[in-house]
Amino acid sequence: MQTIKPWLFALLLAWTHRVSTTPVPLSISTPSDNPGYGPIPKELRVERDFVLPLRQYTEESVFINIVQALRQIAPGDFNAEIPVASYRTIKYMQPMINIQASHGTIIMRKYVVWGLYFAFLVMYHDLGGFFLSHFTLSWNNAEVGGIGIGDLQAMQDALDRQGKGRTIMNSGTASINQDINTLNITTSSLTTTNNNGDDSPSNGVTVTCKFLDKVIPKVDLSIAIVWFLAMVAHTPAETRIQGRYIAPASAGGVHLVVQALERTRPPFLTYATVIETLSAAANYLVFKDKYQGLEMVINVGNDAVGKAMMTQPWSSS
């Protein structure tokens, strides 16, 4: 268990006093063994194929489409299998996020969650830009699947020309091209809705965002949101949060604290609600084109169920 720094304790104490009149025990997860990338399992290996000619996408389009893919993928049993699929949003039709399996049409959720996080890191730090890319995922040295970021046919054509010997078009990927979410944005709040007509957790979740004074580097905040989604995915989505959830800090030192409000009847704050909150935060930052800490109020329907704070206390920006 990590020792909480005095400055963080003071910050959390002051913030908790604002959001809850009932004190709750402080708890923080085990710190990363690899502070450069976070606790990515040692069994995972991600291999990037250069896809030529280079086709570049905007940083925002890659970020939002990966976040929205994780929004759909993260809920559920972390160790369960999920069908291959492709994801994109109404605003950013490209790049598509293509999830592939090496055998058949299913792949374990944890491979995809970790793979998306690592792929985003690589694109930010190692490619020097957000290009059409293919990532092969291996677990314990056995290839298990892949992640394509961009147009799938263009990716396959490029890999064929380069003699890479990888076939991704017949991997069973379902090009569902689903428009993942519709956003209704006002000056201070962002409401996430689901346009698929189902009873998914996104229905009725409203997140009202307020910027904190602390400016956070765009790279740190973007990577942190993808990281927090990967962390939340470890817990079944419908698990109720009681008291406070503190996510492991991101590689850039961004912290996420989520505080449940005292309630005696549903709706309650759940990990599914946190996934929706992070998705809303990502869209809010991109919509405002402003990268600072956030304080968020979370409602389900007409009921306030929690508050959240995302900040980087020691940033000098």
C-alpha positions in Angstrom: 0.0 0.0 0.0 1.4 3.3 -1.1 2.1 6.0 1.6 0.1 9.1 0.7 2.2 12.2 0.4 1.3 15.1 2.8 0.4 17.4 0.0 -1.9 14.8 -1.5 -3.5 14.1 1.8 -4.2 17.8 2.4 -5.6 18.2 -1.1 -7.9 15.1 -0.7 -9.0 16.2 2.8 -9.9 19.6 1.6 -11.7 18.3 -1.4 -13.6 15.6 0.5 -14.8 18.2 2.9 -16.4 20.0 0.0 -18.1 16.9 -1.5 -19.1 14.8 1.6 -19.9 15.4 5.2 -19.1 11.8 6.1 -15.4 11.0 6.4 -14.3 7.8 4.6 -11.0 5.9 4.9 -8.2 6.9 2.5 -7.0 4.1 0.3 -4.7 4.0 -2.7 -3.6 1.1 -4.9 -0.2 -0.5 -5.2 2.2 1.8 -7.1 3.5 0.8 -10.5 6.6 -1.3 -10.9 7.4 0.5 -14.1 6.7 4.2 -13.6 7.5 5.0 -17.3 4.5 3.1 -18.7 2.5 2.0 -15.7 2.0 -1.6 -14.5 1.7 -3.2 -17.9 1.8 -7.0 -17.5 5.2 -8.4 -18.3 3.5 -11.2 -20.3 2.2 -8.7 -22.8 4.3 -7.8 -25.9 3.1 -5.2 -28.4 4.8 -5.1 -31.8 4.2 -2.2 -34.2 4.2 -2.6 -38.0 5.1 0.5 -39.9 2.3 1.0 -42.4 3.5 2.9 -45.5 2.8 5.3 -47.1 2.2 7.2 -43.9 -1.3 8.4 -43.3 -1.6 10.9 -40.5 -4.6 11.6 -38.3 -5.2 14.3 -35.8 -4.2 13.7 -32.2 -7.8 14.4 -31.1 -9.3 11.9 -33.4 -7.1 9.1 -32.3 -7.6 10.0 -28.6 -11.4 10.3 -28.8 -11.8 7.1 -30.8 -9.6 5.1 -28.5 -11.4 6.5 -25.5 -14.8 5.6 -27.0 -13.6 2.1 -28.0 -12.5 1.6 -24.3 -15.9 2.9 -23.2 -17.5 0.0 -25.0 -14.9 -2.6 -24.2 -14.0 -1.8 -20.6 -17.3 -2.9 -18.9 -17.4 -6.6 -18.1 -15.2 -9.4 -16.8 -11.6 -8.3 -17.4 -10.6 -11.9 -18.1 -13.5 -12.8 -20.4 -13.5 -13.0 -24.1 -15.1 -10.4 -26.4 -15.9 -10.4 -30.1 -13.7 -8.6 -32.5 -15.1 -5.3 -33.7 -14.4 -1.9 -35.1 -15.1 1.4 -33.4 -15.4 5.0 -34.4 -17.5 8.1 -33.5 -19.8 10.4 -35.3 -17.4 13.3 -35.1 -14.3 11.3 -36.1 -15.1 8.8 -38.7 -11.4 8.0 -39.0 -9.3 6.5 -37.7 -11.3 3.4 -37.0 -10.1 1.4 -34.1 -10.0 -2.2 -35.3 -9.8 -5.1 -32.8 -8.6 -8.4 -34.3 -8.1 -11.9 -33.1 -5.3 -14.3 -34.2 -7.6 -17.3 -33.9 -11.3 -17.1 -34.6 -13.4 -14.0 -33.8 -12.9 -13.6 -30.1 -10.1 -12.2 -28.0 -9.7 -11.7 -24.2 -10.8 -8.3 -23.0 -7.6 -7.7 -21.0 -5.4 -8.1 -24.1 -7.4 -5.4 -25.9 -7.5 -3.0 -22.9 -3.8 -3.2 -22.3 -3.1 -3.1 -26.0 -5.1 0.1 -26.6 -3.3 1.8 -23.7 0.1 0.7 -24.9 -0.7 1.6 -28.6 -1.7 5.1 -27.5 1.5 5.5 -25.6 3.6 4.4 -28.5 1.9 6.7 -30.9 2.4 9.6 -28.5 6.0 8.9 -27.6 7.7 6.8 -30.3 6.1 7.6 -33.6 6.3 11.4 -33.4 2.8 11.6 -34.8 -0.5 9.8 -35.1 -0.2 7.6 -38.2 -2.1 4.7 -39.7 -0.7 1.9 -37.5 -1.0 -1.8 -36.8 0.0 -3.4 -33.5 0.4 -7.1 -33.0 -0.5 -8.4 -29.5 1.3 -11.3 -27.9 0.8 -12.9 -24.5 3.6 -15.2 -23.2 5.2 -15.1 -26.6 2.1 -16.4 -28.4 0.3 -14.1 -30.8 -3.3 -13.4 -29.6 -4.5 -10.6 -31.8 -4.0 -7.1 -33.1 -5.1 -3.5 -33.0 -5.4 -1.5 -36.2 -5.7 2.3 -36.0 -7.0 3.6 -39.3 -8.7 2.4 -42.4 -8.6 -1.4 -42.3 -8.4 -2.0 -46.1 -5.6 0.6 -46.5 -3.7 -1.1 -43.7 -4.0 -4.6 -45.2 -3.0 -3.3 -48.7 0.1 -1.6 -47.2 1.1 -4.6 -45.2 0.8 -6.8 -48.3 2.9 -4.4 -50.3 5.6 -4.5 -47.6 5.6 -8.2 -47.5 4.8 -8.3 -43.8 3.0 -11.6 -44.1 0.2 -10.5 -41.8 -3.4 -11.0 -42.8 -5.8 -8.8 -40.9 -8.8 -8.6 -43.2 -9.9 -12.2 -42.7 -9.4 -12.2 -38.9 -13.1 -12.0 -38.3 -13.1 -8.3 -37.6 -16.7 -7.0 -37.7 -16.8 -3.6 -39.3 -19.7 -2.5 -37.4 -18.8 1.2 -37.8 -21.0 2.0 -34.9 -21.6 5.6 -34.0 -20.7 5.2 -30.4 -22.1 8.3 -28.8 -23.9 11.5 -29.3 -22.9 14.5 -27.3 -25.1 17.3 -26.1 -22.7 20.0 -24.8 -23.5 23.3 -23.0 -21.1 25.8 -21.7 -20.5 24.0 -18.4 -21.7 20.5 -18.8 -21.6 17.5 -21.1 -24.2 14.9 -21.3 -23.4 11.4 -22.6 -26.3 9.6 -24.2 -26.5 6.3 -26.1 -28.1 6.2 -29.5 -28.4 2.4 -29.8 -31.7 2.3 -28.0 -30.5 -0.2 -25.3 -30.1 0.0 -21.5 -26.4 0.4 -21.5 -24.8 2.2 -18.5 -24.4 5.4 -20.5 -28.2 6.1 -20.5 -29.0 9.0 -18.2 -25.4 9.8 -17.1 -24.7 13.5 -17.0 -21.3 14.9 -16.1 -20.9 18.6 -15.3 -17.3 19.7 -15.7 -15.5 22.6 -14.1 -11.9 23.5 -14.9 -9.4 23.8 -12.0 -6.7 26.4 -12.2 -3.9 24.0 -12.7 -2.8 23.6 -16.3 -1.8 20.1 -17.2 0.3 19.2 -20.3 -2.0 17.8 -23.0 0.1 14.6 -23.4 -0.1 13.9 -19.7 -3.9 14.5 -19.5 -4.7 12.5 -22.6 -2.6 9.5 -21.6 -4.0 9.7 -18.0 -7.6 9.3 -19.2 -6.8 6.2 -21.3 -4.8 4.9 -18.3 -7.7 5.4 -15.9 -10.1 3.6 -18.3 -7.7 0.7 -18.3 -7.6 0.7 -14.5 -11.3 0.9 -14.0 -11.8 -2.0 -16.5 -10.2 -4.4 -13.9 -13.4 -4.2 -11.8 -16.9 -5.5 -12.9 -18.7 -2.4 -14.2 -21.8 -2.7 -12.0 -19.8 -2.9 -8.8 -20.9 -0.1 -6.5 -18.4 2.4 -5.3 -18.8 3.2 -1.6 -16.7 6.0 -0.2 -13.8 7.0 -2.4 -12.0 5.4 -5.3 -8.4 6.6 -6.0 -7.0 5.3 -9.2 -3.2 4.6 -9.5 -1.5 7.7 -10.7 -0.7 7.9 -14.4 2.8 7.9 -15.8 2.6 11.7 -16.0 1.6 12.1 -12.4 -2.1 12.8 -13.0 -4.4 11.7 -10.2 -8.1 10.7 -10.3 -10.2 10.7 -7.2 -13.9 9.7 -7.3 -16.1 10.3 -4.3 -19.5 8.5 -4.0 -22.3 10.6 -2.4 -24.2 9.0 0.5 -27.4 7.3 -0.9 -29.8 4.8 0.5 -31.4 3.8 -2.7 -30.5 3.5 -6.4 -29.0 4.9 -8.5 -25.6 4.5 -7.1 -22.1 5.4 -8.3 -20.6 2.3 -10.1 -17.5 1.7 -12.1 -19.7 1.8 -15.2 -20.6 5.4 -14.2 -16.8 6.2 -13.8 -16.2 4.9 -17.3 -18.9 7.3 -18.6 -17.4 10.1 -16.6 -14.0 9.6 -18.1 -15.4 9.4 -21.6 -17.3 12.7 -20.9 -14.1 14.3 -19.5 -12.2 13.4 -22.7 -14.9 14.9 -25.0 -15.1 18.0 -22.8 -11.4 18.7 -23.0 -11.3 18.2 -26.8 -14.5 20.3 -27.2 -13.0 23.2 -25.2 -9.5 22.7 -26.5 -8.3 23.4 -23.0 -6.2 21.1 -20.9 -6.4 21.7 -17.1 -7.5 19.8 -14.1 -11.2 19.0 -13.8 -13.7 18.8 -11.1 -16.8 16.8 -12.1 -20.3 16.3 -10.7 -21.9 13.0 -11.8 -25.6 12.6 -12.1 -27.7 9.5 -13.1 -31.0 10.8 -14.2 -32.0 13.6 -11.8 -29.9 12.2 -9.0 -26.4 13.3 -8.0 -24.4 10.1 -7.3 -20.8 11.3 -7.0 -18.0 13.8 -7.7 -14.6 13.4 -9.3 -11.4 15.3 -9.5 -8.6 14.9 -12.0 -5.4 16.9 -11.3 -1.7 16.9 -11.5 -0.7 18.6 -8.2 3.0 19.2 -8.9 2.8 20.4 -12.5 4.8 23.6 -13.1 2.8 24.6 -16.2 
